Amino acid sequence: MAGCTNLSAINIGTPGCDIKRDLKREVSFSDLKLTSVTLMTAPAFFESTLRKETKMLNTKDYNAMSLAQPTNFKAMLNSGQFLWGTGCRIPHPEAARIIAATPFHFCFLDAEHAPLNATLLVSLVRTIQYQSNGCMVPFVRIPRCSPELYNYVLGAGAGGVVMPHIQNAKQAEELVRLCRFPPMGDRSFPPAALIGEQQNRTPIGQSTYDVWDSHVAVFCQIEDLEGLENVEEICKVPGVDGLFIGTGDLRMCMKLSHGSLDGDEPVYLAALKKIRDAAKVNNLPIMGFGISPAALQLRIDMGWNAFIIHGDIDAICTSATDSLQTYTNAAYGRNGHQDGGKNGDSLVSGTRSLDDVACRLSNSAHSKKWII
């Protein structure tokens, strides 16, 4: 994109470098390369540039009056705009702290497939909520076998939860009861979740219970044949706010290409359409994994509006591979080659002199780049 700033090229320590000024240049979301500069300035930077230029929804517009309370994820999902999510699978608060500085609307925490106990899960939720300064909503998947975790993560400030393998309306009703206060549900009063006047601030006429019940989005994950068969009844359950489609398990149950997350088989497309139609009738948003740009377009046609398109583990592996490829291409693509890396003959075999190389190295040391 013309005029797009490559953030990895901003040199910290270069005379005359103004980080805030440089970060205000036009930035394309698809071309963005995250660096430590981005991480240090993420909340203010993305509000003033990225979200403005791409017309992305601003999460902070939906914050409660205290970050100890959940952001209104339900309203975000019903805003009519796409929501973009990342995932944090590395079970450590430091990973959550770093992911919280990225520009996504929400972060998917997976207690179904990651080893997360109650204490660690609460820590991850709060780290994302506070370290993002309310710019990223913690969204947590919790299996049915761990019902106690729902009250923990909601008390910590999660803006949404999803239970996998919902197969019928009764299971959907049980999920709602776990997440809503009476009379709609059975969620217990969390005595230490909000402390002091500041954390208990609410709009006039609302209690903290009203905020929790009206802000938190409760999702049912459809990924089994029984869930597909009963999706219309599941969508009608009061208190269900959206559907999460688990394409991997759904395709496995349909005996379609084990291990694949997408396909174009007529029976599979018919299943997605059935889920879309049930959600549309009940005005429910649909969430899932983006997989690829091509798959994303199909999912948009199927009514999806919230996508998980990034994750910490995949990002590390992709970045490592790309970096190795980039630097090895640079090393072997220049004029002349070292003898197996044992000597510096390549420095004089090309058109540059040793003095020129020494000058370039000196300048490089003066304006060091810190790139993550």
N, C-alpha and C positions, 0 to 999 in steps of 0.2 A: 504494500500500500504506500502510495507516494506520501512522503512527509512523516511516515511512521517512525517513532523513536525506538531504537534498539537499546533497551535499558542496560544490556550487558556491556555496552560500549561507553557508558558514563564512567569517567576516571575519577576516583576519589583521591584527592590530594593534588590534582592538577591546578596550578594557579589560575584563578578566575572562574573555577568551576562553582556553579550555584546549583545545588541539588534540587531545591524546590523549583527553581526556574526551569531547569532541564526536564524535570518530571511533568511539567505542565504542557509539554508539547503533545501533539495529537498522537494517540496510541490506539492501535487496532487490537481488539480482544484476541483475534485469532493469531496475530503476529507477536503477541506479548511474550517476552522472555523474562522470567522472574530472576532477580538478583537480590543480593543483600540490601541494596538500596531500596528496592521495592518492599522488602520485608520490614525495614525500619520505618517506612512512611506509608504503609499500605492503607489504613483506614482513610486518612485525609486525601491521599493520592487518588484512590479509586472513586471516592465520592465526587471529586472535582474534575476528573478527566475521563476515566474509563466508562463509568456509568453514564455520564453526560453524553459522551460521544456515541455510545452504542445504544442509548436509551434503555439501559438496563434498570430494572426496578431497584430502588434504594432500600435495603433492609432496615436501615435505621429509622425510616419513616414509620415502621411498624413496631418499634420497640415499646415495651411497657415503661412505666415511669421509673422503674429500677431494673438494673441488669440482673438482679437476683430473681426477677420474675421473667416468665417466658415471653419472647417476642411473638407477635400475633402471626404465626405461621399460617394459620387458617385463612386469614385475610390475604396474605401474600399469594397463597395458592389460588384464590378466587379473584385475583386482580386482573386476570386476562392476559398476563405477561408470562413469558417463559421464565422458569427458575432453573439455575445451574448449580449443581452440587459436586462436591469432592468427597473423598472418603479417607478416613484415618483408621488404618488397620494395625499400625505399629502400636502395641499396647504400652505406651509411655507418654506422660504429660508433655515431655519435650517435643515429641512428634506433633501433638495437638497444638502446642504453642506455635510451631512453625506453620502448620497448615492453616491456623487461624489468621495468618497474615496474608493469605491468598484471596483473590477477588470473588470467590464463589458466594452464592446466597446461603447455602446450607452445607453442613458436613455430616456425612453418613457414618455413624458409629455402629459397628456390627457385633453385637453380643452373641449372635448365633454362631458365627464362624471364627471369632477371635477370642482368645482366653482373657476375658474381662470379668473380674469379680466386682462386687458392689462398690467397694472403696475406690478402685481404679476407674470404674465407669463414671462415678460421680465426679472424680477429679478431671477426667477428660471433658465431660460436659461443661463444667465450670471454666476450665481452661479455654475452651473454644468460645464460650459466651463472653468472658471478660477480656481475654487477649485480643479478640477481634473488635472489642469495644462495641459489641452489639451488631456488628456488620455480618456475622455469620450465625445461622441458626443450628444448634445441635439437633440432629434427627437420629433416633436410635432404634435399631431393630433388636427385639428381645423375644426369645423363644417362649412358647407356652409353658415350658417346664420351669421357668424362672419368673413367676408372677410377682415376686417381691421386688424385682428390679424396677418395675414400672413406677412405683411410688418414689423410689430413690431418684431416678433420673428426672422425673417431673418436678420433684422438690428442688433439684439442683439447677433447674432452668431450661430443660430441654423443651424445644418448641414443637416437637412432633415425635410420635412413636409409631412403629409398625410391628405387627405380629405376623410371622411367617406361617404358611400352610393353614390359612383360614379356609375351612371346607364347607361351612354351612352358617346359617343365620344364628344358631345358638352359640357357636364359638365367637361370632362377631359381637353378640350381646355380652358375652363374658369379658371380652376385651374392653368394651365401653365401660363396663362396671369397674374395671381395674383403674381406669383413667379419669373418671368423672366423680365429682363429689355428689352426695345425696341432694336431691332425690333421684337424679338420673343414674348415679353409680354408687359404688361402695368404697371409693377411695377414702383413706383415713386422713384425718387432720395431721399435717406434718409440723410438729411443734417447734423445730429448730431450723426450718427451711428459710424463713425470713426473720431477720433480727433487727430490732430497732425501728424507729420511725421512718428513716430513709428507705429501707428495703420494703416497708409495708405501704408505701405511697400508692394510691390508686386514683383514678378519675372520680369525680364527685358522683355519688350514687352507686358506686361499685365497691364490692369487697374483693379481697385477694382471691377468694374462691371463684368469684365471677370472672376475674382476669384469667385464672388458670383454665377454667372450663371454656371460655370463649376464645382463648388464644391457641391452646394446644390442639394440633391436628392429629387425629387418630386414624391410622391407615390399616386396612386389611390387605395382606399379601395373597394374591391369587396365583397359585402355581401347581395345583393338583387337578385331576380330572373331576373330582367331586366339587371342588371349589368353582371350577368352570361351569359345571352343571347348575350350581346353586347361586351363581353370581348375581342374578336379579334379586333374590331374597336377601343376600348379604348387603347389597347396596341400599335396601330399604330400611335397614336397622337404624333407628334414631341414635345419633351420636357418632356414626361412622362418617368421616370427613373426606376420605379418598381411598383409591385403590393403588396398590403397588404390585406390578406384574413381575413375577419371577420367571423370566423366559427360559432360563436354563433348566430348572426342574420341570416346568410345564412341557417343554419339548421332550425331556427324558420320559415323562409319564405318557406322552403321546407316541413314544418309540420313534422319535425323529432325531437322528444324528447325535448320539450321546456326546456331551461335552460342548455342543454348539449353543450359542446364545441367540441365534437368529436364523431365519430361513425364509423361503418363499413358497413352501408347500401349501397347497390350497387348504388343507385341513388346519394348518397352523394359522394361516391368515384368517380363516373363518372363526377360529377361537379368539383371536385378537379383536375381530369385529364384534363378536358377541360381548366381550368385556367392554368395549367402547360404547356399544349401544346401551348397556345396562348403566354404565356410569353417566352417560349423557342424559338419560331419562331422569336420573336423580341428582343432576348437577354436581357430580363428584369429579374432582381432578384425578389424573392418572400420572403415576410416577414410575420410573424404572431406570435401567442403565442405558446410556446412549449407544454404547458399543462402537459405533463408527459413524462418520458423517452420512453415509448412505443409509444405514439403519435408522439414524436419527430422523431422516426425512420421512421414512415409512412410519415411524412411531408418531410423528406429528400428524400425519394423515389419519392415524388411528386414535387421535384425540389426546395424546400425551402432552403434558405441559411442564413437567418437572423431570429433570434428567441428571443422573450422576454420570459425569463425563471424565472424571479424573480421580486419582488416588495416590496416596503417598508411596506405596510400594512400586506400583507401575511407573510413577514419575522418576523414582531413583534409578530403576533399571533402564528406562528409556534415556534418561539424561546421561547415564554412564556410557551406554552404547554409543550415543550420538557424539559425546565428547571424544571417546577413543577414536571413532571414525574420522571426526573432523581433524584431530591433531595428527593422526597417522597419515591422512591425505596430505596435510600441509608439509609433513616431514619428507614424504617420498615424492612429492610433486614439485619440489624446488630444483633449481639447476645444480647438478652434482649430488653425489651421495657420499656419506661417510662409509668407511670400510667396516661394515658391521657395527657402527657406532663407536669404533675404537679410536678414531682420530678426527681432526678438524679440517681434512682436505676440502670438504664441501664449502668451507668459508671462503676459499680463494678460487674455487673452480668455476664459479659463476662470474657475474659482472661486477659484484661488489668487492670492495677492498676490505682488509682487516680494520682499517681506520673507520670505515663506514659502519661496519658491524659493531665495533666498540661504541660508536656514537649512538647507534640505535639501542644497544643494551643499556647504556647510561640513561637515555631518555625513558626507556621502559621502566627502569628502577625508580625514576623520579615520579612517574605517574602510574603507580601500581594499580591494577584492576583486582577488585575482590569480587569474584563471581562464585555463586553457589551452583 
